[in-house]
């Protein structure tokens, strides 16, 4: 019942028409005690390693657990999903996404990650339009080290996560519109970071 309730909540956040209301699902999750957060994090990791929209879970975290706990759970799940995807790409040598790896945009991102790891990861995580899963895959293909990748992911994902979780919590009656400004501001900061990373010189690749 707990898993079904969380899946229903995620489906509602994704725009699907499901009968149970937000309050009803939240009560079921609260009644599950500590298993509620555990199942939520596991489901998010399971679905965010593939390219399933992270925002769906971020909104659901606010609806199900409130702004504070929801933000903590969303950040933990985001970090775990990013680590799992990164590790899978490294372990498989990138074979699972090989046909997209040579796209010009992918190569541009990978070269920045190779030479400006933490700056590149942080700035691109700040921009909501950059797909979460794609960044995970390209980071795994790049030469960025694990800790700069993880730190950049957490730092870059946190501001927008706070704003979106707060929006989800507002659906249940806790309105804090001032925090929504954080997401827009972080998007601007992220764009600046990308520009800085793009303008920094990159060593020439050795001739083949």
Helices and strands as residue ranges (DSSP letters): H 2-13, H 22-31, H 34-49, H 54-65, H 67-92, G 95-100, H 104-115, H 117-126, H 132-141, H 146-170, G 177-179, H 180-199
